[in-house]
């Protein structure tokens, strides 16, 4: 197959960036040229270059779950953002565009539609995001995480693939030996409620003498104070602002405590990790709770609502799992049934298919 050029977009948080990187890895291995479009404020500004990809920046802000002032500012800068994305597309001349979502994706998707470049979107949640709802009828293909999401897209243009997960998650083996290790993560930016509960649990773990090892990703905002406080407890473990290699962190953990976003849930399933899920209460359409409930109903995870999480409850949940290795083994087996290997490969195939069709149509039109 001849090499093609593709633009990938999506950013703001790791949940948007890492699935896009999983697709990018396959495309690069197949010899295609790649360009990411993101914002200089999002995590993509650091992560994409670290993984060896080219990135161009545009200005873009959110419209969903923000104040009126921010919405007005976003709408005012939208024409300039779309124009900047269009310039990047015309310069790079991609055969197709892949969108993983996040507020930067909106202008890039609009630019792709306006420039008649095939647009492939990934929608991992039960309810599509704002931008995907707006372009739903204009996509070349929508790759979905849930069967129910088909209702939002033309049926002939969508398929359920699951969320692209980097292949290293599928090779994580259950940890054997060493102290019982709990990985606590509120996502790439951290979660205040998880940070608060974790800090309140440390004296309880110390007093119990349970020997638990804690590995906690706080996000950058609360890292310094949390790390200092943790060091004073004398507990075994580490408090870090960000985990670049989450699959490696999974491999060193017995239990994950974290949010229930699509990215997190799919990585947990791929790695076969027992988990206590704490859905973000303000997620659009309460989709994180729906994600968590799907696993809980299958006996593949436990769930604690954000408003019910405190130091005592976190301590109890961890101690309960540490005392029941049989339940941990059952969770590992059950959660793997939710894993969908091959999603990244399928996304790459769809992009190649769109590119081939675009090139053929271009030749016929001349």
N, C-alpha and C positions, 0 to 999 in steps of 0.2 A: 504494500500500500504506500502511495506517495505521502510525504509529510505534509501536514496541514498546519494552519495557524489557528489557535483558539485563544479567546479571552475568557478569563474566569473572574468572577466578582463575588463578593460576600465578605462581611467583616464586622468589626466592632467587638466581637467576643470569640473565644475559642470554639464555641458551638457552631459558628458559621465558618470559621477558617479551617479547622482541622478536617472536616469532610471534603472541603474543596481541595485541600492538599492531598488527600487520599486519591482523588481523581487525577490531580496534576501529576502525581508520581507515575501513574500508569501511562498517561499521555506522553510524558517525557521519555519513559522507557521505550515507547513505540516511535520515538523520533520526531514528535510534533513540536512546533514552536509555541511557546506559551507566554501570555502576558496577564498579570493580575491588575485589576483596577480597584483601588480602595481609597481610604482617607488617611491623612497623616496623623489623625488623632486616634484611630482604632488600633487594635492589637496587630492587625495585618501589617502595619508600618514596620514593625520589628520582626514578626514571625516569618513573613514571606521572604525577605532577603536572607534570613538565617537559613532557610531551607533551599536557598540558591535560585530563587525565581526573580524575574524582573517584575517591577510593580510601578504603576503610574498612579498619581493621586488626583482626586477631584474633591471638591467641597460638597458635603452632604450631611444632613441632620435628620433626626427622626420625626415622624408624624404621629405615631401611635404611642399612647400612654405618656404624652408630654403635655406641658401647659400650653395655653392659647398663644402666649408670646412666642414660644419655641415653634409652634405650628406655623404662625405667620412668618417667622424668619425663614423657616424651611421652604415654605411656598414661594417666598420672594427670591430665594437663591436657586430654586429648582430649574428655571430656564437656563441659567448659567451653568448649572451642574450637568444638565442634559447636553448642552453645547460642548462642554469640556469632554464629556464621555464620547460624544460623536467625533470630536477631533481625534481622540485616541484610537477609536475604532477605524476611522478612515486612514490614519497613519499606519496602523498595524495590519489592517486588512484581514481580519479573521474570517474563516469560513463558518464559524458558529460561536455563540456565546453561551457560557454556562453560569447560572446564578445559584448561589447557595443561600441568598437572603441576607438580612441585615440592612440597615438604612442606606448604605452606599449602593446597594443593588438596584434601588428604584430608578435613579437616573440612567444607569447603565442599561437596564432592561428597556426603558423607553427609547434610548438611543439605538439599541439593537432593532427594535420594532420600526422606528422611523427610517433606519438605514437598510431595512429589509434583510437583516442578517438573522439566520435561524437562531431562535432562543430556546434553550433547554433549561428548565427550572427544576430545582429540587425542593420539595415541600415535605418535610419530615413530620409535621404535626397534623393532628386531626382537623384543625381549622386553619386554612391557609393564612399566611401573613397578609398585611394590607397591600403591599406591592404586588404579590402574586395574585391576589384577587382582582386587581386592576388590569393585569395583562393576561388573565387566564384564557381568554378567547384567542389570543394572538401568539401563543407559544407553539413551537414546533413539537415539543414533548414535555410533559410534566411527569417527573419521577417522584413517586409518593411513598410515604411511610405507612399510611393507613388505607385500608380499603374504602372506608367511609369518605375519604377526601375526594374520591372520584366525582362526587356530586358537584364539585366546584369547577371542574374542567370538562371540556368536550371529551366524551368517552373514548373516541378514536385517537385522542392525543395524550392519554395518560396510562401509566402502568405502575403497579406497586413493586418497588425494588428494595425498600428499606433504605436506610441512611448509609452512605459510604463510611466505612470504618477502616482505619489503617490496618494492614494485614498483621502487624505485630500483636494486635489485641487478640486475634484468633489463636495465637500460639502461646498465650499465657497459661502456665501450668499452676495447679494449686500449690500454695506454699506449704512446705513441710519443715517442722522443727522451728526452734527459736521462739522468742516471746510472741504472744498473741498481739498482732499488729493491726491497728485501726487506722485506716486512711480517711481523713475528714477533708472534704473539699466542697466549697460553695461555688465552684466554677472559676474561670480564669480571673474574674474580678473579685472573687470572694463573696461571702454572704454574711451580713452582719449578725443574723440570728444564729447561724451555725458557729460563728466565731464566739459569740457571747456564751452559747451553751457549752462549747468546748472549754472555754476558760473557767466556767463555773464548775465543770466536771473534774478538773485537775486535782483539787484538794480531795475529792471523793476517791479518785483512783489511788492517790498517794496514801490516804488513810486506810484503804481496804487492803493494800499490799498485794493487789491482784497481779502485778507484774505486766500489765498491759503496756505496749509500746505505742506511742501516738505519733503519727505523721500527718501534719495539718497544713493544707494550703489555705492561707488567709486572704489572698489578694493583696495588692500593694498597699492599700490605704491603712490597714490595721496590722501590718506585719511587724513593724518595729516594736510597738508596745506589747504585742502578743508574744513575740520571741523573748523579750526581756522577762516577762512574767513566767513564761514556761521554763526558762533556764533556772529561775529561782525555785521551782517546785522540786527539782531533782529527779523528775520522771525521765524514763528513757524515751527517746524520740527526737523529733525535729519539727520546727515550725518554719515554713518557707513562704515567700510571697507568691511563687508561681512554679508549677511543675511542667517542665517542657516535655518530658518523656512519661506520659501518664501510664502507658502500658507497662513500663518498668516499675512504676509505683504500684500498680495493681499486682504485679508478680511478687512484690515484697509484702503484701497485705493479706490478712485473713478476712477482713470485713471492710466495706466501703460505706461511709455515711455521707450522703450528698444530695444535691438537687435531682429533679426528675425531668430535666429537659431532654429533648429527643436525642441529642448527641450523647449525653451522659448515660441514658438508658441503653442505647445501642452499644456503647462501649462496654458497659457492665455485662450485657448479654453476650457479646462476642468473647469476652474474657472469662465468662462463667463465674462472675464474682457475686458472693452473697452481699446483700446490701440492706441498709436502712435508708429509705428515701424520704426526703423532706421537701415536698413540692413548694415551689415559689408561689405564695398566695396571690400575687398580683399578675401572674402570667396571663396573657391574652386568652380569653375564653376558658380559663382554668385548665389549659391543656396539660400542664405538668401533673396536676392531680389525676387526670385521665390516664396519663402514661403510667404513673405509679400504681393506680388501681388495676390496670391490666396485668402487671406483674404480681401484685399482692393476691389477686383472685386465683392465680395459678400456683400460689405457694412459692413464688420465685423471688420474693422480696418482702420486707416489712416496711410499713409506712408510719411516720409520725407527722402530724400536721404542724405547720410552722408555729402556730399559736400555742401548741402543746409542748413545744420543745424547750427544755431548760437543762441545766446541768444535771439535775437528779434523773430526769427521764433519759438523757443520753447515757449516763452511767448505767442505769438499769438495763437499757437495750443492749449495750456492749457486754455487760456481765452475763446477761441471759444467753447471748450467742456464744460467748466463750465457754459457758458451761454445757453447751449442747452441740458438740461437734457433728453429731448425726444430722441435726437440722441444717448445719452449714453445708454438709455434703448434698443433702436433698435440694437446697437452694441452688447450688452449683449446677446440678443436673437439670433442674427445671428452667432456670433462666437461660441456659444455652438454647433452649427450644425457640426463644425469641430472636436469636441471632439470624441475620440474613447475610451470609457471605456472598460476595460477588456483586454487591451494589456499586462499588466503585468501577469495577470492570464493565458493568452494564452501562453506567453513565458514559464511560469512554467510548463504548460501542455506539451509543446513540449519537454522540458528538461526531464520530467518524462517519456515521450514516448520513447525518445532516450535511456534513461537509461534502461528501461525495455527491449527494443529490444537488447541492448548490452548484458545484463545479459542472456537473452534467447539464443542468438547466442553463448555466451561463454559456456553455458551448453551443447548445441548441439555439439560444436566442441570437447568436451571432451567425 
